[in-house]
């Protein structure tokens, strides 16, 4: 009795597998899915419904749709048999006896009697397993990383070691699906009734491993980026240079962990969402910013403006004798500015009083109104004061 039931079951399953299916991606697929099974729809051009076909058998003539940005891998008994890397609709064809169909020229005897005998030996189950899986070839976003404590790197511009806590995200791309599946994908995701392999899934062991490898590469990536002369050696530019930083990070990861050569994946882009410097690095950066602000022509302009504001304030408050400040006058102010700038390129050094020389008493000659006006005009021409300041000084000199 059991023998008949087994044989009857074998014939029934064989006939059900003659339906030609459409295989498509599953519904509601997350953007971060990397590998997922092709799902048969179970209808033949809308006619009938194949609800009794054996699982994991793809009959000849079945149509598989590959969307843009995805590849398709087919397996037979755990072995990769085909890879499709372009978008379109493809007809499945296989010489294996279990895949033949009476609807696609396989012949009734060859596809039912012979195959039923093969299934009978396996208790009415298929003697072979066909599986099809899609591989996401697009950028896979939202792969986050972050450090719990500071990472340290040798900073060429600062001339010392710098440290910071940082966090960000990167996009990953599968550049070799076959290598990725063979070397990194867990076996449970390429078996019958497999689920969706999603890198953002909680407790995903692969995602956790990639996270640790990226975080372990950050220190070397920061050091390599800041010591790259072509990038200006500035850590401050790293947050605005997503592609440049991604290239540096990817090169370090590849050097240490061989993602591309051994796993078929690569970092395509990366963004640092925050860099929180430790206290010594923050203080050093503050000093560097001040030094930058006072360097070159900006420092020259800053000193001239400071001198002009001091002279203007003295003139407005009277400073002892009203414009007595101008008595040592504008010449003294000009000398002050000149002294500040004596070490600038193109300036003649101011002679220093030698050892043993006696200081000569200053000759304080009372300036005339004309002298005061000329000095004020010289300051106006040099941009040390504006027209309103000049007019006020002129009226002061003339006693108006």
TISE-189625 format. One record per residue (C-alpha): x, y negated, z negated. Coordinates in nm, 4 decimals. Layout:
<node><u>X</u><v>Y</v><w>Z</w></node>
...
***
This chain:
<node><u>0.0000</u><v>0.0000</v><w>0.0000</w></node>
<node><u>0.2768</u><v>-0.2315</v><w>-0.0846</w></node>
<node><u>0.4452</u><v>-0.1505</v><w>0.2455</w></node>
<node><u>0.1379</u><v>-0.2531</v><w>0.4482</w></node>
<node><u>0.0940</u><v>-0.5713</v><w>0.2519</w></node>
<node><u>0.4533</u><v>-0.6636</v><w>0.3065</w></node>
<node><u>0.4273</u><v>-0.5908</v><w>0.6790</w></node>
<node><u>0.0997</u><v>-0.7805</v><w>0.7085</w></node>
<node><u>0.2497</u><v>-1.0717</v><w>0.5270</w></node>
<node><u>0.5451</u><v>-1.0717</v><w>0.7588</w></node>
<node><u>0.3279</u><v>-1.0879</v><w>1.0713</w></node>
<node><u>0.1101</u><v>-1.3652</v><w>0.9293</w></node>
<node><u>0.4125</u><v>-1.5773</v><w>0.8409</w></node>
<node><u>0.5665</u><v>-1.5266</v><w>1.1823</w></node>
<node><u>0.2565</u><v>-1.6490</v><w>1.3664</w></node>
<node><u>0.2316</u><v>-1.9565</v><w>1.1451</w></node>
<node><u>0.5867</u><v>-2.0513</v><w>1.2334</w></node>
<node><u>0.4957</u><v>-2.0778</v><w>1.6035</w></node>
<node><u>0.3571</u><v>-2.4282</v><w>1.5482</w></node>
<node><u>0.5781</u><v>-2.7094</v><w>1.6771</w></node>
<node><u>0.6393</u><v>-2.9709</v><w>1.4048</w></node>
<node><u>0.7424</u><v>-3.3338</v><w>1.3842</w></node>
<node><u>1.0176</u><v>-3.3944</v><w>1.1297</w></node>
<node><u>1.0362</u><v>-3.7459</v><w>0.9848</w></node>
<node><u>1.1872</u><v>-3.9254</v><w>0.6826</w></node>
<node><u>0.9792</u><v>-3.9068</v><w>0.3633</w></node>
<node><u>0.7407</u><v>-4.1878</v><w>0.2771</w></node>
<node><u>0.8290</u><v>-4.4729</v><w>0.0378</w></node>
<node><u>1.1998</u><v>-4.4207</v><w>0.0838</w></node>
<node><u>1.4149</u><v>-4.6459</v><w>-0.1417</w></node>
<node><u>1.6710</u><v>-4.8699</v><w>0.0264</w></node>
<node><u>1.9493</u><v>-4.7196</v><w>-0.1812</w></node>
<node><u>1.8785</u><v>-4.3588</v><w>-0.0690</w></node>
<node><u>2.1877</u><v>-4.2028</v><w>0.0857</w></node>
<node><u>2.0839</u><v>-3.8453</v><w>0.1769</w></node>
<node><u>1.7273</u><v>-3.7099</v><w>0.1931</w></node>
<node><u>1.5424</u><v>-3.4199</v><w>0.3626</w></node>
<node><u>1.3557</u><v>-3.4380</v><w>0.6922</w></node>
<node><u>0.9882</u><v>-3.3754</v><w>0.6170</w></node>
<node><u>0.7691</u><v>-3.1716</v><w>0.8599</w></node>
<node><u>0.4265</u><v>-3.3233</v><w>0.9239</w></node>
<node><u>0.2639</u><v>-2.9868</v><w>1.0055</w></node>
<node><u>0.0568</u><v>-3.0826</v><w>1.3118</w></node>
<node><u>0.0899</u><v>-3.0216</v><w>1.6829</w></node>
<node><u>0.0038</u><v>-3.3504</v><w>1.8541</w></node>
<node><u>-0.2878</u><v>-3.3915</v><w>1.6130</w></node>
<node><u>-0.4368</u><v>-3.0507</v><w>1.6951</w></node>
<node><u>-0.4622</u><v>-2.8007</v><w>1.4141</w></node>
<node><u>-0.2505</u><v>-2.7898</v><w>1.1031</w></node>
<node><u>0.0401</u><v>-2.5627</v><w>1.0266</w></node>
<node><u>-0.0139</u><v>-2.5033</v><w>0.6567</w></node>
<node><u>0.1053</u><v>-2.1417</v><w>0.6497</w></node>
<node><u>0.4482</u><v>-2.1764</v><w>0.8061</w></node>
<node><u>0.7456</u><v>-2.0539</v><w>0.6078</w></node>
<node><u>0.9451</u><v>-2.3247</v><w>0.4362</w></node>
<node><u>1.2884</u><v>-2.4131</v><w>0.5716</w></node>
<node><u>1.2311</u><v>-2.2728</v><w>0.9195</w></node>
<node><u>1.2528</u><v>-2.5141</v><w>1.2149</w></node>
<node><u>1.1011</u><v>-2.3615</v><w>1.5264</w></node>
<node><u>1.2340</u><v>-2.4249</v><w>1.8730</w></node>
<node><u>1.0633</u><v>-2.7206</v><w>2.0331</w></node>
<node><u>1.0060</u><v>-2.9069</v><w>1.7081</w></node>
<node><u>1.0627</u><v>-3.2777</v><w>1.7456</w></node>
<node><u>1.2907</u><v>-3.4605</v><w>1.5018</w></node>
<node><u>1.2757</u><v>-3.8416</v><w>1.4899</w></node>
<node><u>1.5954</u><v>-4.0263</v><w>1.3911</w></node>
<node><u>1.5327</u><v>-4.3937</v><w>1.2979</w></node>
<node><u>1.7799</u><v>-4.6749</v><w>1.3636</w></node>
<node><u>2.0609</u><v>-4.6861</v><w>1.1107</w></node>
<node><u>2.0389</u><v>-4.3180</v><w>1.0153</w></node>
<node><u>2.2080</u><v>-3.9959</v><w>1.1178</w></node>
<node><u>2.0750</u><v>-3.6393</v><w>1.1039</w></node>
<node><u>2.2532</u><v>-3.3280</v><w>0.9799</w></node>
<node><u>2.1131</u><v>-2.9779</v><w>1.0327</w></node>
<node><u>2.2159</u><v>-2.6736</v><w>0.8317</w></node>
<node><u>2.1787</u><v>-2.3005</v><w>0.8837</w></node>
<node><u>2.2334</u><v>-2.0869</v><w>0.5766</w></node>
<node><u>2.4273</u><v>-2.3674</v><w>0.4094</w></node>
<node><u>2.6532</u><v>-2.4395</v><w>0.7079</w></node>
<node><u>2.6438</u><v>-2.7668</v><w>0.9037</w></node>
<node><u>2.5388</u><v>-2.6925</v><w>1.2603</w></node>
<node><u>2.4519</u><v>-3.0304</v><w>1.4176</w></node>
<node><u>2.5040</u><v>-3.4024</v><w>1.3603</w></node>
<node><u>2.2975</u><v>-3.6628</v><w>1.5460</w></node>
<node><u>2.4326</u><v>-4.0183</v><w>1.5153</w></node>
<node><u>2.1959</u><v>-4.2130</v><w>1.7422</w></node>
<node><u>1.8353</u><v>-4.3220</v><w>1.7071</w></node>
<node><u>1.5587</u><v>-4.1493</v><w>1.9032</w></node>
<node><u>1.3424</u><v>-3.8350</v><w>1.9206</w></node>
<node><u>1.5175</u><v>-3.4997</v><w>1.9626</w></node>
<node><u>1.3842</u><v>-3.1471</v><w>2.0389</w></node>
<node><u>1.5179</u><v>-2.8755</v><w>1.8150</w></node>
<node><u>1.6641</u><v>-2.5756</v><w>1.9976</w></node>
<node><u>1.8292</u><v>-2.2737</v><w>1.8477</w></node>
<node><u>1.9176</u><v>-1.9309</v><w>1.9803</w></node>
<node><u>1.8569</u><v>-1.7759</v><w>1.6407</w></node>
<node><u>1.5707</u><v>-1.5263</v><w>1.6552</w></node>
<node><u>1.3953</u><v>-1.6833</v><w>1.3557</w></node>
<node><u>1.3639</u><v>-2.0209</v><w>1.5331</w></node>
<node><u>1.1978</u><v>-1.8978</v><w>1.8557</w></node>
<node><u>0.8336</u><v>-1.9805</v><w>1.9304</w></node>
<node><u>0.5766</u><v>-1.8294</v><w>2.1670</w></node>
<node><u>0.4737</u><v>-2.1871</v><w>2.2511</w></node>
<node><u>0.8185</u><v>-2.2777</v><w>2.3836</w></node>
<node><u>0.9043</u><v>-1.9834</v><w>2.6070</w></node>
<node><u>1.0360</u><v>-1.7480</v><w>2.3418</w></node>
<node><u>0.7984</u><v>-1.4682</v><w>2.4445</w></node>
<node><u>0.5463</u><v>-1.2997</v><w>2.2164</w></node>
<node><u>0.7380</u><v>-0.9767</v><w>2.1656</w></node>
<node><u>1.0745</u><v>-1.1371</v><w>2.1039</w></node>
<node><u>0.9379</u><v>-1.3960</v><w>1.8655</w></node>
<node><u>0.6910</u><v>-1.1918</v><w>1.6623</w></node>
<node><u>0.7672</u><v>-0.8217</v><w>1.6698</w></node>
<node><u>1.1444</u><v>-0.8531</v><w>1.6370</w></node>
<node><u>1.1254</u><v>-1.1369</v><w>1.3909</w></node>
<node><u>0.8586</u><v>-0.9586</v><w>1.1837</w></node>
<node><u>1.0910</u><v>-0.6608</v><w>1.1563</w></node>
<node><u>1.3719</u><v>-0.8900</v><w>1.0361</w></node>
<node><u>1.1429</u><v>-1.0529</v><w>0.7795</w></node>
<node><u>1.0148</u><v>-0.7171</v><w>0.6659</w></node>
<node><u>1.3689</u><v>-0.6367</v><w>0.5545</w></node>
<node><u>1.3577</u><v>-0.9522</v><w>0.3347</w></node>
<node><u>1.0147</u><v>-0.8793</v><w>0.1837</w></node>
<node><u>0.8240</u><v>-1.0940</v><w>0.4335</w></node>
<node><u>1.0573</u><v>-1.3973</v><w>0.3908</w></node>
<node><u>1.2707</u><v>-1.5480</v><w>0.6714</w></node>
<node><u>1.6124</u><v>-1.3923</v><w>0.7069</w></node>
<node><u>1.7660</u><v>-1.7310</v><w>0.7835</w></node>
<node><u>1.7354</u><v>-2.0840</v><w>0.6443</w></node>
<node><u>1.7166</u><v>-2.4005</v><w>0.8542</w></node>
<node><u>1.7452</u><v>-2.7396</v><w>0.6828</w></node>
<node><u>1.7594</u><v>-3.0947</v><w>0.8181</w></node>
<node><u>1.8747</u><v>-3.4012</v><w>0.6244</w></node>
<node><u>1.8997</u><v>-3.7691</v><w>0.7085</w></node>
<node><u>2.2081</u><v>-3.9708</v><w>0.6119</w></node>
<node><u>2.1826</u><v>-4.3469</v><w>0.5576</w></node>
<node><u>2.4439</u><v>-4.5198</v><w>0.7772</w></node>
<node><u>2.3385</u><v>-4.8740</v><w>0.6788</w></node>
<node><u>2.4868</u><v>-5.0833</v><w>0.4017</w></node>
<node><u>2.3750</u><v>-4.9347</v><w>0.0714</w></node>
<node><u>2.3293</u><v>-5.2301</v><w>-0.1675</w></node>
<node><u>2.2956</u><v>-5.2852</v><w>-0.5409</w></node>
<node><u>2.5946</u><v>-5.0808</v><w>-0.6569</w></node>
<node><u>2.6787</u><v>-5.2698</v><w>-0.9756</w></node>
<node><u>2.9998</u><v>-5.2838</v><w>-1.1753</w></node>
<node><u>3.1146</u><v>-5.4669</v><w>-1.4862</w></node>
<node><u>3.3761</u><v>-5.4621</v><w>-1.7614</w></node>
<node><u>3.2985</u><v>-5.4413</v><w>-2.1314</w></node>
<node><u>3.6313</u><v>-5.5976</v><w>-2.2285</w></node>
<node><u>3.8837</u><v>-5.8219</v><w>-2.0506</w></node>
<node><u>4.0915</u><v>-5.6966</v><w>-1.7615</w></node>
<node><u>4.4387</u><v>-5.8477</v><w>-1.7145</w></node>
<node><u>4.6394</u><v>-5.9267</v><w>-1.4061</w></node>
<node><u>4.9606</u><v>-6.1127</v><w>-1.3157</w></node>
<node><u>4.8523</u><v>-6.4474</v><w>-1.1723</w></node>
<node><u>5.1048</u><v>-6.6005</v><w>-0.9333</w></node>
<node><u>4.9539</u><v>-6.9503</v><w>-0.9371</w></node>
<node><u>4.9296</u><v>-6.9737</v><w>-1.3155</w></node>
<node><u>5.2697</u><v>-6.8140</v><w>-1.3502</w></node>
<node><u>5.1573</u><v>-6.5807</v><w>-1.6276</w></node>
<node><u>4.9160</u><v>-6.3007</v><w>-1.7129</w></node>
<node><u>4.5469</u><v>-6.3904</v><w>-1.7006</w></node>
<node><u>4.2465</u><v>-6.2091</v><w>-1.8434</w></node>
<node><u>3.8695</u><v>-6.2096</v><w>-1.7949</w></node>
<node><u>3.5491</u><v>-6.0138</v><w>-1.8376</w></node>
<node><u>3.3732</u><v>-5.9792</v><w>-1.5022</w></node>
<node><u>3.0671</u><v>-5.8247</v><w>-1.3404</w></node>
<node><u>2.9347</u><v>-5.7992</v><w>-0.9871</w></node>
<node><u>2.8042</u><v>-5.5650</v><w>-0.7181</w></node>
<node><u>2.9169</u><v>-5.4116</v><w>-0.3910</w></node>
<node><u>2.7623</u><v>-5.2575</v><w>-0.0817</w></node>
<node><u>2.8753</u><v>-4.9128</v><w>0.0226</w></node>
<node><u>2.8713</u><v>-4.7533</v><w>0.3688</w></node>
<node><u>2.8923</u><v>-4.3897</v><w>0.4721</w></node>
<node><u>3.1426</u><v>-4.3892</v><w>0.7585</w></node>
<node><u>3.1817</u><v>-4.0102</v><w>0.7897</w></node>
<node><u>2.8595</u><v>-3.8241</v><w>0.6954</w></node>
<node><u>3.0086</u><v>-3.4776</v><w>0.7393</w></node>
<node><u>3.3046</u><v>-3.5578</v><w>0.5149</w></node>
<node><u>3.0741</u><v>-3.7219</v><w>0.2588</w></node>
<node><u>2.8452</u><v>-3.4179</v><w>0.2408</w></node>
<node><u>3.1307</u><v>-3.1680</v><w>0.2210</w></node>
<node><u>3.3419</u><v>-3.3516</v><w>-0.0356</w></node>
<node><u>3.1127</u><v>-3.5572</v><w>-0.2602</w></node>
<node><u>2.7430</u><v>-3.4691</v><w>-0.2323</w></node>
<node><u>2.6224</u><v>-3.2208</v><w>-0.4993</w></node>
<node><u>2.4972</u><v>-2.8895</v><w>-0.3571</w></node>
<node><u>2.1527</u><v>-2.9402</v><w>-0.5121</w></node>
<node><u>2.0842</u><v>-3.2187</v><w>-0.2584</w></node>
<node><u>2.1408</u><v>-3.0002</v><w>0.0491</w></node>
<node><u>1.9305</u><v>-2.6989</v><w>-0.0479</w></node>
<node><u>1.5659</u><v>-2.6087</v><w>0.0012</w></node>
<node><u>1.3208</u><v>-2.8512</v><w>-0.1619</w></node>
<node><u>1.6018</u><v>-3.0964</v><w>-0.2328</w></node>
<node><u>1.5189</u><v>-3.4403</v><w>-0.3641</w></node>
<node><u>1.6432</u><v>-3.7819</v><w>-0.2548</w></node>
<node><u>2.0069</u><v>-3.8601</v><w>-0.3328</w></node>
<node><u>1.9937</u><v>-4.2190</v><w>-0.4600</w></node>
<node><u>2.3065</u><v>-4.3895</v><w>-0.5950</w></node>
<node><u>2.1015</u><v>-4.6117</v><w>-0.8293</w></node>
<node><u>1.9323</u><v>-4.3123</v><w>-0.9873</w></node>
<node><u>1.9772</u><v>-4.2864</v><w>-1.3643</w></node>
<node><u>2.2428</u><v>-4.0337</v><w>-1.4688</w></node>
<node><u>2.3623</u><v>-3.9820</v><w>-1.1116</w></node>
<node><u>2.7076</u><v>-3.8233</v><w>-1.1655</w></node>
<node><u>2.8418</u><v>-3.9451</v><w>-0.8313</w></node>
<node><u>2.7326</u><v>-4.3026</v><w>-0.8990</w></node>
<node><u>2.8951</u><v>-4.2923</v><w>-1.2425</w></node>
<node><u>3.2206</u><v>-4.1654</v><w>-1.0954</w></node>
<node><u>3.2270</u><v>-4.4359</v><w>-0.8275</w></node>
<node><u>3.1514</u><v>-4.6996</v><w>-1.0948</w></node>
<node><u>3.4487</u><v>-4.5882</v><w>-1.3043</w></node>
<node><u>3.6806</u><v>-4.5893</v><w>-1.0042</w></node>
<node><u>3.5768</u><v>-4.9414</v><w>-0.8986</w></node>
<node><u>3.6174</u><v>-5.0802</v><w>-1.2525</w></node>
<node><u>3.9542</u><v>-4.9062</v><w>-1.2768</w></node>
<node><u>4.0649</u><v>-5.0859</v><w>-0.9588</w></node>
<node><u>3.9580</u><v>-5.4389</v><w>-1.0567</w></node>
<node><u>4.2797</u><v>-5.5379</v><w>-1.2354</w></node>
<node><u>4.4977</u><v>-5.4384</v><w>-0.9396</w></node>
<node><u>4.2533</u><v>-5.6023</v><w>-0.6955</w></node>
<node><u>4.2598</u><v>-5.9336</v><w>-0.8882</w></node>
<node><u>4.6389</u><v>-5.9261</v><w>-0.8997</w></node>
<node><u>4.6682</u><v>-5.8469</v><w>-0.5284</w></node>
<node><u>4.4178</u><v>-6.1190</v><w>-0.4351</w></node>
<node><u>4.5831</u><v>-6.3952</v><w>-0.6416</w></node>
<node><u>4.9288</u><v>-6.2998</v><w>-0.5146</w></node>
<node><u>4.8197</u><v>-6.3143</v><w>-0.1503</w></node>
<node><u>4.9753</u><v>-6.6336</v><w>-0.0129</w></node>
<node><u>4.7256</u><v>-6.6468</v><w>0.2742</w></node>
<node><u>4.4409</u><v>-6.6806</v><w>0.0231</w></node>
<node><u>4.6026</u><v>-6.9687</v><w>-0.1630</w></node>
<node><u>4.6808</u><v>-6.7725</v><w>-0.4789</w></node>
<node><u>4.3734</u><v>-6.9150</v><w>-0.6485</w></node>
<node><u>4.1536</u><v>-6.6921</v><w>-0.8642</w></node>
<node><u>3.8932</u><v>-6.9716</v><w>-0.8542</w></node>
<node><u>3.8274</u><v>-6.8987</v><w>-0.4847</w></node>
<node><u>3.7517</u><v>-6.5309</v><w>-0.5376</w></node>
<node><u>3.3789</u><v>-6.5821</v><w>-0.6092</w></node>
<node><u>3.3292</u><v>-6.7725</v><w>-0.2834</w></node>
<node><u>3.5180</u><v>-6.5217</v><w>-0.0705</w></node>
<node><u>3.2991</u><v>-6.2097</v><w>-0.0814</w></node>
<node><u>3.4438</u><v>-6.0483</v><w>0.2316</w></node>
<node><u>3.8033</u><v>-6.1286</v><w>0.1380</w></node>
<node><u>3.7637</u><v>-5.9880</v><w>-0.2110</w></node>
<node><u>3.5811</u><v>-5.6809</v><w>-0.0745</w></node>
<node><u>3.8716</u><v>-5.6167</v><w>0.1627</w></node>
<node><u>4.1199</u><v>-5.6407</v><w>-0.1244</w></node>
<node><u>3.9092</u><v>-5.4240</v><w>-0.3564</w></node>
<node><u>3.8513</u><v>-5.1654</v><w>-0.0837</w></node>
<node><u>4.2242</u><v>-5.1425</v><w>-0.0091</w></node>
<node><u>4.3026</u><v>-5.0821</v><w>-0.3774</w></node>
<node><u>4.0262</u><v>-4.8203</v><w>-0.4128</w></node>
<node><u>4.1449</u><v>-4.6473</v><w>-0.0964</w></node>
<node><u>4.5030</u><v>-4.6504</v><w>-0.2190</w></node>
<node><u>4.4104</u><v>-4.4985</v><w>-0.5558</w></node>
<node><u>4.1094</u><v>-4.2780</v><w>-0.4798</w></node>
<node><u>4.1055</u><v>-4.2259</v><w>-0.0978</w></node>
<node><u>3.7347</u><v>-4.3025</v><w>-0.0493</w></node>
<node><u>3.7525</u><v>-4.3272</v><w>0.3300</w></node>
<node><u>4.0038</u><v>-4.0529</v><w>0.4049</w></node>
<node><u>3.8699</u><v>-3.7910</v><w>0.1653</w></node>
<node><u>3.5062</u><v>-3.8876</v><w>0.0968</w></node>
<node><u>3.3821</u><v>-4.0648</v><w>0.4090</w></node>
<node><u>3.2670</u><v>-4.3838</v><w>0.2314</w></node>
<node><u>3.3984</u><v>-4.7381</v><w>0.2035</w></node>
<node><u>3.3250</u><v>-5.0679</v><w>0.0279</w></node>
<node><u>3.1749</u><v>-5.3005</v><w>0.2872</w></node>
<node><u>3.1145</u><v>-5.6178</v><w>0.0826</w></node>
<node><u>3.1519</u><v>-5.7249</v><w>-0.2802</w></node>
<node><u>3.0332</u><v>-6.0152</v><w>-0.4922</w></node>
<node><u>3.1563</u><v>-6.1285</v><w>-0.8315</w></node>
<node><u>2.8515</u><v>-6.2566</v><w>-1.0165</w></node>
<node><u>3.0493</u><v>-6.3889</v><w>-1.3139</w></node>
<node><u>3.4071</u><v>-6.4282</v><w>-1.4386</w></node>
<node><u>3.4392</u><v>-6.5119</v><w>-1.8078</w></node>
<node><u>3.8042</u><v>-6.5929</v><w>-1.8851</w></node>
<node><u>3.9522</u><v>-6.5123</v><w>-2.2223</w></node>
<node><u>4.0475</u><v>-6.8081</v><w>-2.4474</w></node>
<node><u>4.4178</u><v>-6.8403</v><w>-2.3468</w></node>
<node><u>4.3364</u><v>-6.8207</v><w>-1.9748</w></node>
<node><u>4.0514</u><v>-7.0745</v><w>-2.0068</w></node>
<node><u>4.2816</u><v>-7.3212</v><w>-2.1859</w></node>
<node><u>4.5535</u><v>-7.2741</v><w>-1.9269</w></node>
<node><u>4.3083</u><v>-7.3301</v><w>-1.6410</w></node>
<node><u>4.1896</u><v>-7.6516</v><w>-1.8083</w></node>
<node><u>4.5491</u><v>-7.7805</v><w>-1.8235</w></node>
<node><u>4.6074</u><v>-7.6816</v><w>-1.4622</w></node>
<node><u>4.2955</u><v>-7.8729</v><w>-1.3543</w></node>
<node><u>4.4222</u><v>-8.1864</v><w>-1.5292</w></node>
<node><u>4.7630</u><v>-8.1493</v><w>-1.3664</w></node>
<node><u>4.5996</u><v>-8.1052</v><w>-1.0263</w></node>
<node><u>4.3901</u><v>-8.4186</v><w>-1.0803</w></node>
<node><u>4.7020</u><v>-8.6309</v><w>-1.1520</w></node>
<node><u>4.9225</u><v>-8.4925</v><w>-0.8766</w></node>
<node><u>5.0221</u><v>-8.6669</v><w>-0.5542</w></node>
<node><u>4.8331</u><v>-8.9689</v><w>-0.4223</w></node>
<node><u>4.5475</u><v>-8.9157</v><w>-0.6657</w></node>
<node><u>4.7853</u><v>-8.9686</v><w>-0.9611</w></node>
<node><u>4.9249</u><v>-9.2866</v><w>-0.7975</w></node>
<node><u>4.5753</u><v>-9.4276</v><w>-0.7538</w></node>
<node><u>4.4802</u><v>-9.3331</v><w>-1.1115</w></node>
<node><u>4.7818</u><v>-9.5207</v><w>-1.2594</w></node>
<node><u>4.7198</u><v>-9.8327</v><w>-1.0503</w></node>
<node><u>4.3550</u><v>-9.8438</v><w>-1.1512</w></node>
<node><u>4.4465</u><v>-9.8014</v><w>-1.5174</w></node>
<node><u>4.6952</u><v>-10.0919</v><w>-1.4966</w></node>
<node><u>4.4422</u><v>-10.3125</v><w>-1.3190</w></node>
<node><u>4.1753</u><v>-10.2402</v><w>-1.5818</w></node>
<node><u>4.4196</u><v>-10.3323</v><w>-1.8584</w></node>
<node><u>4.5156</u><v>-10.6601</v><w>-1.6909</w></node>
<node><u>4.1514</u><v>-10.7451</v><w>-1.6231</w></node>
<node><u>4.0576</u><v>-10.6769</v><w>-1.9856</w></node>
<node><u>4.3404</u><v>-10.8956</v><w>-2.1141</w></node>
<node><u>4.2339</u><v>-11.1809</v><w>-1.8880</w></node>
<node><u>3.8706</u><v>-11.1596</v><w>-1.9960</w></node>
<node><u>3.9406</u><v>-11.1452</v><w>-2.3728</w></node>
<node><u>4.2040</u><v>-11.4135</v><w>-2.3766</w></node>
<node><u>4.4640</u><v>-11.1827</v><w>-2.5234</w></node>
<node><u>4.6397</u><v>-11.4314</v><w>-2.7526</w></node>
<node><u>4.6539</u><v>-11.7411</v><w>-2.5388</w></node>
<node><u>4.3820</u><v>-11.6720</v><w>-2.2923</w></node>
<node><u>4.5939</u><v>-11.6265</v><w>-1.9848</w></node>
<node><u>4.9156</u><v>-11.6208</v><w>-2.1769</w></node>
<node><u>4.9219</u><v>-11.2571</v><w>-2.0626</w></node>
<node><u>4.9588</u><v>-11.3971</v><w>-1.7144</w></node>
<node><u>5.2439</u><v>-11.6075</v><w>-1.8412</w></node>
<node><u>5.4731</u><v>-11.3149</v><w>-1.8614</w></node>
<node><u>5.2075</u><v>-11.3226</v><w>-1.6110</w></node>
<node><u>5.1155</u><v>-11.1197</v><w>-1.3226</w></node>
<node><u>5.4822</u><v>-11.0603</v><w>-1.2702</w></node>
<node><u>5.4908</u><v>-10.8553</v><w>-1.5917</w></node>
<node><u>5.1844</u><v>-10.6598</v><w>-1.4787</w></node>
<node><u>5.3392</u><v>-10.5978</v><w>-1.1425</w></node>
<node><u>5.6537</u><v>-10.4839</v><w>-1.3192</w></node>
<node><u>5.4521</u><v>-10.2459</v><w>-1.5351</w></node>
<node><u>5.2946</u><v>-10.0852</v><w>-1.2334</w></node>
<node><u>5.6285</u><v>-10.0808</v><w>-1.0571</w></node>
<node><u>5.7883</u><v>-9.9135</v><w>-1.3588</w></node>
<node><u>5.5215</u><v>-9.6454</v><w>-1.3620</w></node>
<node><u>5.5814</u><v>-9.5749</v><w>-0.9974</w></node>
<node><u>5.9625</u><v>-9.6029</v><w>-1.0040</w></node>
<node><u>6.0093</u><v>-9.2298</v><w>-0.9557</w></node>
<node><u>5.7735</u><v>-9.2040</v><w>-0.6598</w></node>
<node><u>5.9250</u><v>-9.1237</v><w>-0.3180</w></node>
<node><u>6.0447</u><v>-9.4330</v><w>-0.1342</w></node>
<node><u>6.0793</u><v>-9.6429</v><w>-0.4531</w></node>
<node><u>6.4163</u><v>-9.7818</v><w>-0.5628</w></node>
<node><u>6.5139</u><v>-9.6767</v><w>-0.9167</w></node>
<node><u>6.4998</u><v>-9.9502</v><w>-1.1792</w></node>
<node><u>6.8504</u><v>-10.0180</v><w>-1.3147</w></node>
<node><u>6.8839</u><v>-9.9023</v><w>-1.6753</w></node>
<node><u>7.0647</u><v>-10.1013</v><w>-1.9399</w></node>
<node><u>7.3990</u><v>-9.9349</v><w>-2.0064</w></node>
<node><u>7.5465</u><v>-9.8414</v><w>-2.3425</w></node>
<node><u>7.7333</u><v>-10.1338</v><w>-2.5021</w></node>
<node><u>7.5606</u><v>-10.3964</v><w>-2.2927</w></node>
<node><u>7.3952</u><v>-10.6736</v><w>-2.4850</w></node>
<node><u>7.0347</u><v>-10.7418</v><w>-2.4168</w></node>
<node><u>6.9815</u><v>-11.0735</v><w>-2.2491</w></node>
<node><u>6.7177</u><v>-11.2981</v><w>-2.4086</w></node>
<node><u>6.4086</u><v>-11.3280</v><w>-2.1975</w></node>
<node><u>6.3512</u><v>-11.6641</v><w>-2.0409</w></node>
<node><u>5.9857</u><v>-11.7430</v><w>-2.1054</w></node>
<node><u>5.9082</u><v>-12.0202</v><w>-1.8596</w></node>
<node><u>5.5608</u><v>-12.1693</v><w>-1.8781</w></node>
<node><u>5.3884</u><v>-12.0778</v><w>-1.5489</w></node>
<node><u>5.2151</u><v>-12.3534</v><w>-1.3594</w></node>
<node><u>4.8516</u><v>-12.3223</v><w>-1.2457</w></node>
<node><u>4.9835</u><v>-12.2670</v><w>-0.8955</w></node>
<node><u>5.2018</u><v>-11.9776</v><w>-1.0209</w></node>
<node><u>4.9031</u><v>-11.8202</v><w>-1.1917</w></node>
<node><u>4.6879</u><v>-11.8478</v><w>-0.8819</w></node>
<node><u>4.9647</u><v>-11.7042</v><w>-0.6615</w></node>
<node><u>5.0067</u><v>-11.4099</v><w>-0.8992</w></node>
<node><u>4.6307</u><v>-11.3510</v><w>-0.9003</w></node>
<node><u>4.6230</u><v>-11.3662</v><w>-0.5201</w></node>
<node><u>4.9049</u><v>-11.1086</v><w>-0.5032</w></node>
<node><u>4.7046</u><v>-10.8760</v><w>-0.7268</w></node>
<node><u>4.3981</u><v>-10.9274</v><w>-0.5075</w></node>
<node><u>4.5972</u><v>-10.8424</v><w>-0.1946</w></node>
<node><u>4.7336</u><v>-10.5246</v><w>-0.3570</w></node>
<node><u>4.3840</u><v>-10.4118</v><w>-0.4559</w></node>
<node><u>4.4517</u><v>-10.4330</v><w>-0.8285</w></node>
<node><u>4.1598</u><v>-10.6721</v><w>-0.8816</w></node>
<node><u>3.8510</u><v>-10.7575</v><w>-0.6808</w></node>
<node><u>3.7354</u><v>-11.0929</v><w>-0.5430</w></node>
<node><u>3.5200</u><v>-11.1656</v><w>-0.8466</w></node>
<node><u>3.8168</u><v>-11.1112</v><w>-1.0785</w></node>
<node><u>4.0329</u><v>-11.3386</v><w>-0.8629</w></node>
<node><u>3.7764</u><v>-11.6188</v><w>-0.8672</w></node>
<node><u>3.7518</u><v>-11.5986</v><w>-1.2472</w></node>
<node><u>4.1299</u><v>-11.6133</v><w>-1.2868</w></node>
<node><u>4.1531</u><v>-11.9022</v><w>-1.0453</w></node>
<node><u>3.8962</u><v>-12.1040</v><w>-1.2377</w></node>
<node><u>4.0761</u><v>-12.0202</v><w>-1.5608</w></node>
<node><u>4.4100</u><v>-12.1398</v><w>-1.4205</w></node>
<node><u>4.2560</u><v>-12.4653</v><w>-1.2971</w></node>
<node><u>4.0840</u><v>-12.5268</v><w>-1.6296</w></node>
<node><u>3.7373</u><v>-12.5165</v><w>-1.4760</w></node>
***
